[in-house]
């Protein structure tokens, strides 16, 4: 009997490989002779590199980069061999890297993301997988372009300051120094949002507030991004401002589309392809997935929904384990989640739940597997 375990990470608690290991311990406690196959997953946000490396056996590497507010930072990325690298922008400019009271959406820069791309190019990458998610920036990817050799200038020919707050002063873009290796490199972007760059559904209005932007700053950032796209349109053949995903990661999606010729993919689908999830699910009797919180938003590109859709196509029932279950999670039953369980067995603080997460995951997986076996679905 094969049981596949394909969870996302539990933010600020466990990585996807650690979640999978904890669930596997619980499954084997209930069914010692089961064949357990772990396929850690991600949706393009935090944890994407770890999940892909765990599934492919790639190499973890680190590069010194400039953080979103200019601070030096060691950022991890992955080398998959055969000319392929995997990067997540959150490693260099992630929201979780900056305390809530210290976030500066007008200043935050994606420069460090460009440094990670350049590190991959230096290693010989001809294909880069870039996960967008968890960004603290709203600079339209301008910082990334600077790191890759482009120059963004004001009307006096001076270098533009960092951040989306400076984009309103943009007058010209000089691409003569853009790294030529980019033209021979395939950029596959893992992204679970389809927002355009500007407007009511754009980067500033939808994502700016969670990055610390006030209502006034949201309006300023949106105006600046619109001006940025107007200026950039004179320098690139592709008008990408309204394309789905252009507003991802504070508009970094726009820069990837307009300047780097990126190909966008649903994050879960891309990670599933790289990790061989569908092949792993072939012949499986049961699958587990999960994430820190499951609710109605999980339907929109999150890992459990992606895993459930693939498993449902193959006729494999899926049990989801989550730190908490929020409003509307029941809708997941319609796409292949057979049952979902919260980890907490009773009242406990968030800190306590985080601390006990491995134990709680193993307990819930053991109980769910015992119940499934008792129901007569499969017997060893």
DOSE-813457 format. One line per 5 residues: number of its first residue (from 1); their letters; for each residue y, z, x of N, C-alpha, C. Coordinates in steps of 0.1 Angstrom, whole numbers, plus 5000, padded with zeros to 4 digits. Layout:
BEGIN
NUM = a = Y,Z,X,Y,Z,X,Y,Z,X; ...
# end
This chain:
BEGIN
1 = xxxxx = 4988,5000,5008,5000,5000,5000,5012,5000,5009; 5021,4990,5007,5033,4989,5015,5045,4994,5007; 5053,5002,5013,5065,5007,5008,5077,5004,5017; 5087,4997,5012,5098,4992,5020,5110,5001,5018; 5117,5006,5028,5128,5015,5027,5140,5008,5033
6 = xxxxx = 5150,5005,5024,5162,4997,5028,5175,5003,5023; 5179,5014,5029,5191,5020,5024,5203,5017,5033; 5215,5020,5027,5228,5019,5035,5230,5033,5041; 5240,5034,5049,5244,5047,5055,5249,5056,5044; 5249,5069,5047,5256,5079,5039,5269,5082,5047
11 = xxxxx = 5280,5078,5042,5293,5079,5050,5295,5094,5054; 5299,5095,5066,5303,5108,5072,5291,5118,5072; 5279,5112,5071,5267,5120,5071,5256,5115,5079; 5250,5104,5075,5238,5098,5082,5240,5083,5083; 5236,5077,5095,5235,5063,5096,5224,5057,5087
16 = xxxxx = 5224,5044,5085,5213,5038,5077,5200,5040,5084; 5198,5038,5097,5185,5041,5103,5180,5056,5101; 5190,5065,5101,5186,5079,5099,5183,5082,5084; 5190,5075,5075,5186,5077,5061,5172,5071,5059; 5169,5059,5064,5156,5054,5063,5145,5063,5068
21 = xxxxx = 5148,5069,5080,5138,5077,5086,5135,5090,5077; 5145,5095,5071,5144,5107,5063,5136,5104,5050; 5139,5092,5044,5131,5088,5033,5117,5085,5036; 5114,5079,5048,5101,5076,5052,5093,5089,5054; 5099,5099,5059,5092,5112,5060,5087,5117,5047
26 = xxxxx = 5096,5116,5037,5092,5121,5023,5081,5112,5017; 5082,5099,5019,5072,5090,5014,5058,5093,5020; 5058,5095,5033,5045,5097,5040,5039,5111,5036; 5048,5121,5033,5043,5134,5028,5035,5132,5016; 5040,5123,5007,5033,5121,4994,5022,5111,4995
31 = xxxxx = 5023,5102,5004,5013,5091,5005,5010,5088,5020; 5003,5097,5027,5001,5096,5041,4995,5083,5046; 4988,5076,5038,4982,5064,5043,4990,5051,5040; 5002,5053,5034,5010,5042,5030,5015,5034,5043; 5017,5021,5042,5024,5014,5052,5039,5014,5049
36 = xxxxx = 5046,5021,5057,5061,5022,5055,5068,5013,5064; 5077,5004,5058,5085,4995,5066,5099,4998,5063; 5106,5002,5074,5121,5005,5073,5129,4993,5077; 5139,4990,5068,5148,4979,5070,5162,4985,5067; 5168,4992,5077,5182,4997,5074,5191,4986,5070
41 = xxxxx = 5200,4989,5061,5209,4979,5055,5224,4983,5056; 5232,4973,5053,5247,4975,5053,5253,4964,5045; 5266,4965,5041,5272,4955,5033,5284,4948,5041; 5285,4951,5054,5295,4945,5062,5305,4955,5066; 5305,4967,5060,5314,4978,5064,5308,4986,5075
46 = xxxxx = 5313,4999,5075,5308,5008,5085,5293,5009,5085; 5287,5009,5097,5272,5010,5098,5265,4996,5099; 5273,4985,5098,5267,4972,5099,5260,4969,5112; 5267,4973,5123,5261,4970,5136,5249,4978,5138; 5249,4991,5135,5237,4999,5136,5225,4994,5128
51 = xxxxx = 5228,4990,5116,5217,4985,5107,5211,4972,5113; 5220,4963,5117,5214,4950,5123,5207,4953,5136; 5212,4961,5144,5205,4964,5157,5191,4971,5154; 5191,4980,5145,5178,4986,5142,5168,4977,5137; 5172,4966,5129,5163,4957,5124,5159,4946,5134
56 = xxxxx = 5167,4943,5143,5165,4932,5152,5161,4936,5167; 5163,4949,5170,5161,4953,5183,5171,4949,5193; 5183,4946,5188,5194,4942,5197,5199,4953,5206; 5209,4950,5214,5215,4960,5223,5228,4965,5218; 5230,4978,5219,5243,4985,5216,5252,4984,5229
61 = xxxxx = 5264,4979,5226,5274,4978,5237,5287,4985,5233; 5295,4988,5243,5308,4994,5240,5319,4988,5248; 5331,4987,5242,5342,4981,5248,5354,4990,5246; 5363,4992,5256,5375,4999,5255,5385,4990,5247; 5390,4995,5236,5400,4987,5228,5412,4995,5225
66 = xxxxx = 5422,4988,5219,5434,4995,5214,5432,4998,5200; 5432,5011,5196,5430,5015,5182,5442,5010,5173; 5440,5013,5160,5450,5008,5151,5464,5012,5153; 5466,5024,5159,5479,5030,5161,5482,5030,5176; 5475,5022,5184,5478,5020,5198,5470,5029,5207
71 = xxxxx = 5462,5038,5202,5455,5048,5210,5442,5041,5216; 5439,5045,5229,5427,5039,5235,5414,5044,5227; 5404,5035,5226,5392,5039,5218,5380,5031,5224; 5369,5038,5224,5356,5031,5227,5350,5026,5214; 5348,5013,5213,5343,5008,5201,5330,5001,5204
76 = xxxxx = 5320,5004,5195,5307,4998,5197,5305,4985,5190; 5296,4976,5195,5293,4964,5189,5279,4960,5194; 5273,4949,5188,5259,4947,5191,5257,4933,5197; 5248,4932,5207,5244,4919,5212,5229,4917,5208; 5227,4905,5201,5215,4902,5195,5206,4893,5203
81 = xxxxx = 5212,4888,5214,5205,4878,5222,5207,4864,5217; 5203,4854,5224,5203,4840,5220,5217,4836,5216; 5227,4842,5223,5241,4839,5220,5248,4844,5208; 5241,4855,5202,5247,4860,5189,5251,4875,5192; 5262,4878,5185,5268,4892,5186,5272,4896,5172
86 = xxxxx = 5272,4909,5170,5276,4915,5157,5287,4925,5159; 5297,4924,5151,5309,4933,5153,5313,4938,5139; 5317,4951,5138,5324,4955,5125,5338,4959,5129; 5347,4954,5121,5361,4957,5124,5365,4972,5123; 5357,4979,5115,5360,4993,5113,5357,5001,5126
91 = xxxxx = 5350,4996,5136,5348,5003,5148,5361,5004,5156; 5370,4994,5154,5382,4994,5162,5394,4998,5153; 5394,4995,5140,5405,4998,5132,5401,5003,5118; 5391,5013,5118,5386,5018,5106,5394,5029,5100; 5394,5030,5087,5402,5040,5080,5397,5054,5083
96 = xxxxx = 5384,5055,5085,5378,5069,5087,5382,5074,5101; 5387,5065,5110,5391,5069,5123,5404,5076,5124; 5412,5076,5113,5425,5081,5112,5426,5092,5101; 5430,5104,5104,5431,5114,5094,5441,5110,5083; 5438,5114,5070,5447,5110,5059,5462,5112,5062
101 = xxxxx = 5466,5123,5068,5480,5125,5070,5486,5117,5081; 5478,5110,5089,5483,5103,5100,5483,5088,5098; 5479,5083,5087,5478,5069,5084,5492,5062,5083; 5493,5051,5089,5506,5044,5089,5504,5029,5086; 5503,5026,5073,5500,5012,5070,5509,5001,5074
106 = xxxxx = 5522,5005,5077,5532,4995,5082,5530,4992,5096; 5524,5001,5104,5522,5000,5118,5508,4996,5123; 5498,4999,5115,5484,4998,5119,5481,4983,5123; 5474,4981,5134,5472,4968,5139,5457,4965,5141; 5453,4953,5139,5440,4948,5141,5437,4943,5155
111 = xxxxx = 5446,4946,5164,5445,4941,5178,5431,4944,5184; 5426,4956,5182,5413,4960,5188,5402,4952,5183; 5403,4946,5170,5392,4938,5165,5392,4925,5174; 5403,4920,5177,5404,4908,5186,5398,4911,5199; 5400,4923,5204,5394,4926,5217,5379,4927,5217
116 = xxxxx = 5373,4931,5205,5359,4931,5204,5354,4916,5203; 5361,4908,5196,5357,4894,5195,5357,4888,5210; 5368,4891,5217,5368,4886,5231,5357,4891,5239; 5353,4904,5238,5342,4909,5245,5329,4902,5242; 5327,4898,5230,5315,4891,5226,5316,4877,5232
121 = xxxxx = 5327,4871,5233,5329,4857,5239,5326,4859,5254; 5331,4869,5260,5329,4871,5275,5314,4873,5278; 5306,4878,5268,5292,4881,5270,5284,4868,5268; 5291,4857,5263,5284,4844,5261,5281,4841,5246; 5287,4848,5237,5284,4846,5223,5289,4832,5218
126 = xxxxx = 5280,4825,5211,5284,4813,5204,5283,4815,5189; 5278,4826,5185,5278,4830,5171,5282,4845,5170; 5292,4848,5162,5297,4861,5160,5296,4865,5145; 5289,4876,5142,5289,4881,5129,5299,4892,5128; 5309,4891,5119,5320,4900,5118,5319,4907,5105
131 = xxxxx = 5317,4920,5105,5317,4928,5092,5331,4932,5089; 5336,4929,5077,5349,4934,5072,5347,4945,5062; 5354,4956,5064,5352,4967,5055,5357,4980,5061; 5363,4989,5054,5368,5001,5059,5380,5000,5067; 5388,4990,5065,5400,4988,5074,5411,4998,5070
136 = xxxxx = 5419,5002,5081,5431,5009,5079,5444,5001,5081; 5442,4988,5083,5453,4979,5086,5457,4970,5074; 5469,4965,5075,5474,4956,5065,5483,4945,5072; 5478,4940,5083,5486,4931,5091,5482,4917,5091; 5474,4913,5081,5470,4899,5080,5462,4894,5091
141 = xxxxx = 5456,4903,5099,5449,4898,5111,5458,4894,5123; 5471,4897,5122,5480,4893,5132,5477,4899,5146; 5473,4912,5145,5469,4919,5158,5457,4912,5164; 5447,4909,5156,5435,4902,5161,5439,4889,5168; 5448,4881,5162,5453,4868,5168,5460,4871,5181
146 = xxxxx = 5468,4881,5182,5475,4884,5195,5464,4887,5206; 5454,4894,5203,5444,4898,5213,5436,4885,5217; 5435,4875,5208,5428,4863,5211,5437,4852,5218; 5449,4856,5221,5458,4847,5228,5469,4840,5221; 5470,4841,5207,5481,4836,5200,5493,4844,5202
151 = xxxxx = 5505,4839,5200,5517,4846,5201,5525,4845,5188; 5529,4856,5182,5537,4856,5170,5551,4861,5173; 5561,4852,5170,5574,4854,5175,5584,4855,5164; 5595,4863,5167,5606,4863,5157,5616,4852,5160; 5627,4852,5153,5637,4841,5154,5643,4840,5168
156 = xxxxx = 5643,4850,5175,5648,4850,5189,5638,4848,5199; 5625,4845,5195,5615,4842,5204,5608,4854,5210; 5611,4866,5204,5605,4878,5209,5592,4881,5202; 5583,4888,5210,5570,4892,5204,5572,4901,5192; 5565,4898,5182,5565,4906,5169,5559,4920,5172
161 = xxxxx = 5565,4930,5166,5559,4944,5167,5546,4944,5160; 5538,4955,5162,5525,4956,5156,5527,4960,5141; 5517,4955,5133,5516,4960,5119,5522,4951,5109; 5518,4953,5096,5522,4945,5085,5537,4947,5082; 5543,4958,5086,5557,4960,5084,5566,4951,5092
166 = xxxxx = 5561,4945,5103,5569,4936,5111,5567,4921,5107; 5558,4918,5098,5555,4904,5095,5567,4897,5088; 5576,4904,5082,5587,4898,5075,5596,4891,5085; 5596,4895,5098,5604,4889,5108,5598,4877,5115; 5586,4874,5111,5579,4863,5118,5587,4849,5116
171 = xxxxx = 5589,4842,5127,5595,4829,5126,5586,4818,5131; 5577,4820,5141,5569,4810,5146,5556,4816,5151; 5546,4807,5153,5533,4811,5158,5530,4801,5169; 5527,4806,5181,5524,4798,5193,5509,4799,5195; 5501,4788,5193,5487,4788,5194,5482,4782,5208
176 = xxxxx = 5491,4779,5217,5487,4773,5229,5478,4781,5238; 5479,4795,5236,5471,4803,5244,5458,4809,5237; 5456,4804,5225,5444,4809,5217,5432,4805,5225; 5423,4815,5226,5411,4814,5234,5403,4801,5230; 5401,4791,5239,5395,4779,5236,5380,4780,5232
181 = xxxxx = 5374,4791,5236,5360,4793,5233,5357,4795,5218; 5368,4798,5211,5366,4800,5197,5362,4787,5190; 5366,4776,5195,5363,4763,5189,5348,4760,5189; 5342,4766,5199,5327,4764,5200,5319,4775,5195; 5325,4784,5188,5319,4796,5183,5318,4797,5168
186 = xxxxx = 5307,4799,5163,5305,4801,5148,5308,4815,5144; 5317,4817,5135,5321,4830,5130,5316,4832,5116; 5306,4841,5114,5301,4844,5101,5306,4858,5097; 5314,4858,5086,5320,4870,5081,5312,4876,5070; 5309,4889,5071,5302,4896,5061,5313,4904,5053
191 = xxxxx = 5314,4901,5040,5325,4906,5032,5321,4908,5018; 5324,4919,5012,5320,4922,4998,5331,4922,4988; 5343,4916,4992,5354,4915,4983,5359,4900,4983; 5365,4896,4971,5369,4882,4970,5384,4881,4967; 5392,4892,4971,5406,4892,4969,5414,4881,4977
196 = xxxxx = 5424,4875,4971,5433,4867,4979,5442,4875,4988; 5450,4868,4996,5458,4875,5005,5470,4883,4998; 5476,4876,4989,5489,4882,4983,5487,4883,4968; 5497,4890,4962,5498,4891,4947,5492,4903,4942; 5491,4904,4929,5486,4917,4922,5472,4920,4926
201 = xxxxx = 5464,4910,4930,5450,4913,4934,5448,4912,4949; 5459,4911,4957,5459,4909,4971,5457,4922,4979; 5457,4920,4992,5454,4930,5002,5463,4943,5000; 5476,4941,4998,5485,4952,4998,5483,4960,4985; 5483,4953,4973,5483,4959,4960,5470,4966,4958
206 = xxxxx = 5459,4960,4962,5446,4966,4958,5441,4976,4969; 5444,4974,4981,5438,4983,4992,5449,4991,4999; 5462,4987,4998,5472,4994,5005,5473,5009,5001; 5472,5013,4989,5473,5027,4985,5463,5036,4992; 5451,5032,4993,5440,5040,5000,5443,5041,5015
211 = xxxxx = 5451,5032,5020,5454,5033,5034,5467,5041,5037; 5472,5047,5026,5484,5055,5028,5497,5049,5024; 5497,5037,5018,5509,5030,5015,5515,5036,5002; 5528,5038,5002,5535,5042,4990,5538,5030,4981; 5542,5032,4968,5545,5020,4960,5555,5011,4966
216 = xxxxx = 5565,5016,4973,5575,5008,4979,5569,5000,4991; 5561,5007,4998,5555,5000,5010,5545,4990,5006; 5538,4992,4995,5529,4981,4989,5537,4968,4987; 5549,4970,4980,5557,4958,4977,5562,4951,4990; 5566,4959,5000,5571,4954,5013,5559,4947,5020
221 = xxxxx = 5548,4953,5020,5536,4946,5027,5532,4933,5020; 5533,4933,5007,5529,4921,5000,5539,4910,5003; 5552,4913,5003,5562,4903,5006,5560,4898,5020; 5557,4907,5029,5555,4903,5043,5543,4894,5045; 5533,4897,5038,5520,4889,5039,5523,4875,5034
226 = xxxxx = 5531,4874,5023,5534,4861,5017,5542,4853,5027; 5552,4860,5033,5560,4853,5043,5552,4848,5055; 5543,4857,5060,5534,4854,5071,5526,4842,5068; 5520,4841,5056,5512,4829,5052,5521,4817,5051; 5533,4818,5047,5542,4806,5046,5544,4801,5061
231 = xxxxx = 5547,4810,5070,5550,4805,5084,5537,4800,5090; 5526,4807,5088,5513,4802,5094,5509,4789,5089; 5512,4786,5076,5508,4773,5070,5513,4761,5078; 5524,4763,5086,5529,4752,5094,5521,4750,5107; 5512,4759,5110,5505,4758,5122,5490,4756,5121
236 = xxxxx = 5485,4757,5109,5471,4755,5107,5468,4745,5096; 5457,4738,5097,5454,4727,5087,5449,4733,5073; 5445,4746,5073,5438,4751,5061,5447,4762,5055; 5451,4759,5042,5459,4769,5035,5450,4779,5029; 5448,4790,5035,5438,4800,5031,5442,4811,5023
241 = xxxxx = 5455,4812,5020,5461,4824,5014,5454,4828,5001; 5450,4818,4993,5444,4821,4980,5429,4820,4980; 5423,4818,4991,5408,4817,4992,5402,4831,4990; 5390,4831,4983,5383,4844,4981,5380,4851,4995; 5384,4863,4996,5382,4871,5008,5393,4871,5018
246 = xxxxx = 5404,4863,5015,5415,4863,5024,5422,4876,5025; 5421,4884,5014,5427,4897,5014,5419,4908,5019; 5407,4905,5024,5398,4915,5029,5403,4921,5042; 5400,4934,5044,5404,4941,5056,5419,4940,5059; 5427,4942,5049,5441,4941,5051,5447,4927,5055
251 = xxxxx = 5439,4917,5050,5443,4903,5053,5437,4898,5065; 5429,4905,5073,5422,4900,5084,5413,4888,5080; 5409,4888,5068,5401,4877,5062,5409,4864,5063; 5422,4865,5060,5430,4853,5060,5431,4847,5074; 5433,4855,5084,5434,4850,5098,5420,4844,5102
256 = xxxxx = 5409,4850,5098,5396,4845,5101,5394,4831,5095; 5398,4830,5082,5397,4817,5075,5406,4806,5081; 5419,4810,5082,5429,4800,5085,5429,4796,5100; 5426,4805,5109,5427,4802,5123,5414,4800,5130; 5404,4807,5125,5391,4808,5133,5380,4800,5126
261 = xxxxx = 5383,4794,5114,5373,4786,5107,5361,4794,5103; 5363,4806,5099,5352,4815,5095,5345,4811,5083; 5332,4814,5082,5324,4812,5070,5321,4825,5064; 5324,4827,5052,5323,4840,5045,5309,4840,5037; 5303,4852,5038,5291,4855,5031,5291,4868,5025
266 = xxxxx = 5285,4870,5013,5283,4884,5008,5277,4893,5018; 5283,4904,5021,5278,4913,5032,5264,4916,5031; 5259,4921,5020,5245,4925,5019,5236,4913,5021; 5239,4901,5016,5231,4890,5017,5229,4886,5032; 5241,4886,5039,5240,4882,5053,5232,4892,5061
271 = xxxxx = 5234,4905,5059,5226,4915,5066,5211,4914,5062; 5209,4912,5050,5195,4910,5045,5188,4898,5052; 5195,4888,5054,5190,4876,5060,5187,4879,5075; 5196,4885,5082,5194,4888,5096,5183,4898,5098; 5182,4908,5089,5172,4918,5090,5158,4914,5085
276 = xxxxx = 5157,4903,5078,5144,4899,5073,5139,4907,5061; 5149,4911,5052,5145,4920,5041,5136,4913,5032; 5138,4901,5028,5130,4894,5018,5116,4893,5023; 5114,4890,5036,5101,4889,5042,5094,4902,5041; 5101,4913,5045,5096,4926,5045,5091,4930,5031
281 = xxxxx = 5098,4926,5020,5094,4930,5007,5082,4922,5001; 5078,4911,5008,5067,4904,5003,5055,4913,5003; 5048,4914,4992,5036,4922,4991,5038,4937,4990; 5051,4941,4989,5054,4955,4988,5050,4960,4974; 5046,4973,4973,5043,4979,4960,5056,4987,4955
286 = xxxxx = 5064,4991,4964,5076,4999,4960,5086,4998,4970; 5099,4999,4966,5110,4999,4976,5120,5010,4973; 5126,5016,4984,5136,5026,4983,5149,5020,4988; 5160,5023,4982,5173,5020,4987,5183,5032,4984; 5195,5031,4988,5204,5042,4985,5217,5041,4992
291 = xxxxx = 5227,5049,4989,5240,5051,4996,5246,5064,4992; 5257,5067,4998,5263,5081,4996,5266,5084,4981; 5272,5074,4975,5276,5076,4960,5273,5063,4953; 5266,5064,4942,5263,5052,4933,5270,5054,4920; 5277,5043,4916,5284,5043,4903,5285,5028,4899
296 = xxxxx = 5294,5026,4889,5296,5012,4884,5300,5003,4895; 5307,5008,4905,5312,4999,4916,5301,4994,4925; 5290,5001,4925,5278,4997,4933,5274,4983,4930; 5276,4979,4917,5272,4965,4913,5280,4954,4921; 5291,4958,4926,5300,4947,4931,5298,4946,4947
301 = xxxxx = 5287,4941,4951,5285,4938,4965,5280,4949,4973; 5276,4961,4968,5272,4972,4976,5257,4970,4979; 5252,4977,4989,5238,4976,4994,5228,4978,4983; 5228,4989,4975,5217,4991,4966,5215,4979,4956; 5227,4973,4952,5226,4962,4943,5220,4950,4949
306 = xxxxx = 5224,4947,4962,5218,4936,4969,5203,4937,4971; 5199,4949,4975,5185,4952,4977,5177,4950,4964; 5183,4956,4953,5176,4955,4940,5174,4941,4935; 5184,4932,4938,5183,4918,4933,5172,4911,4940; 5171,4913,4953,5161,4906,4961,5147,4912,4957
311 = xxxxx = 5146,4925,4956,5133,4931,4952,5129,4927,4938; 5139,4926,4929,5136,4922,4915,5130,4908,4914; 5135,4899,4923,5131,4885,4923,5116,4885,4927; 5112,4894,4935,5098,4895,4940,5089,4904,4932; 5095,4910,4922,5087,4919,4913,5084,4932,4919
316 = xxxxx = 5092,4937,4928,5090,4950,4934,5099,4960,4928; 5094,4971,4922,5102,4982,4917,5110,4989,4928; 5122,4994,4924,5131,5000,4934,5135,5014,4929; 5134,5023,4938,5140,5037,4936,5152,5039,4944; 5163,5043,4938,5175,5045,4946,5178,5060,4947
321 = xxxxx = 5182,5064,4959,5185,5078,4962,5200,5078,4967; 5208,5087,4961,5222,5088,4964,5227,5102,4965; 5237,5104,4973,5243,5117,4974,5248,5122,4961; 5254,5113,4953,5258,5116,4940,5257,5103,4931; 5255,5105,4918,5255,5095,4908,5268,5096,4900
326 = xxxxx = 5276,5085,4900,5288,5085,4892,5287,5077,4879; 5299,5077,4872,5299,5070,4859,5295,5056,4860; 5287,5051,4851,5283,5037,4851,5271,5033,4860; 5265,5043,4867,5254,5039,4876,5242,5033,4868; 5241,5036,4855,5230,5031,4847,5230,5016,4846
331 = xxxxx = 5241,5009,4848,5241,4995,4848,5232,4989,4859; 5229,4996,4869,5220,4991,4880,5206,4989,4875; 5202,4995,4864,5189,4993,4859,5187,4978,4855; 5198,4972,4851,5198,4958,4846,5195,4948,4857; 5197,4952,4870,5195,4942,4881,5184,4946,4890
336 = xxxxx = 5176,4956,4886,5164,4959,4893,5162,4973,4899; 5171,4982,4897,5169,4996,4901,5161,5002,4890; 5149,5006,4893,5139,5012,4883,5144,5026,4880; 5148,5034,4890,5152,5048,4887,5161,5052,4899; 5171,5061,4896,5180,5066,4906,5181,5081,4905
341 = xxxxx = 5182,5087,4917,5182,5102,4917,5193,5106,4927; 5199,5117,4923,5209,5124,4931,5202,5134,4940; 5207,5136,4952,5200,5145,4962,5201,5159,4958; 5213,5164,4954,5215,5178,4951,5206,5183,4940; 5198,5193,4943,5190,5199,4932,5197,5210,4924
346 = xxxxx = 5209,5213,4928,5217,5224,4922,5231,5224,4927; 5239,5233,4923,5253,5234,4928,5253,5236,4943; 5261,5228,4950,5263,5230,4964,5276,5223,4968; 5282,5228,4979,5294,5222,4984,5291,5208,4991; 5302,5200,4992,5300,5187,4999,5295,5190,5014
351 = xxxxx = 5301,5199,5020,5297,5202,5034,5282,5206,5035; 5278,5214,5025,5264,5218,5025,5255,5206,5023; 5259,5197,5013,5251,5186,5010,5250,5176,5022; 5261,5175,5029,5260,5166,5041,5251,5172,5052; 5252,5185,5054,5244,5192,5064,5229,5191,5060
356 = xxxxx = 5226,5192,5048,5212,5192,5043,5206,5178,5040; 5214,5168,5042,5211,5154,5037,5197,5150,5041; 5193,5151,5054,5179,5146,5058,5168,5153,5050; 5170,5167,5049,5160,5174,5041,5159,5170,5027; 5171,5169,5021,5172,5165,5006,5166,5151,5004
361 = xxxxx = 5169,5142,5013,5164,5128,5012,5149,5128,5012; 5143,5136,5022,5128,5136,5023,5122,5143,5010; 5128,5153,5005,5123,5160,4993,5123,5151,4981; 5135,5144,4979,5135,5135,4967,5126,5123,4969; 5124,5118,4981,5115,5107,4983,5101,5111,4981
366 = xxxxx = 5098,5123,4985,5084,5128,4983,5081,5130,4968; 5091,5136,4961,5089,5138,4946,5088,5125,4939; 5097,5115,4942,5097,5102,4935,5084,5095,4938; 5079,5095,4950,5066,5088,4954,5055,5095,4946; 5054,5108,4946,5043,5115,4939,5043,5111,4924
371 = xxxxx = 5055,5111,4918,5056,5107,4904,5052,5093,4902; 5056,5084,4911,5052,5070,4909,5037,5069,4910; 5031,5075,4920,5016,5075,4922,5009,5081,4909; 5014,5092,4904,5008,5098,4893,5009,5090,4880; 5019,5081,4880,5020,5073,4868,5010,5061,4868
376 = xxxxx = 5003,5060,4879,4992,5051,4879,4996,5037,4883; 5008,5035,4888,5013,5022,4892,5004,5017,4904; 5002,5026,4914,4994,5022,4925,4987,5035,4929; 4975,5034,4934,4967,5045,4939,4961,5041,4953; 4962,5051,4962,4956,5048,4975,4941,5048,4974
# end
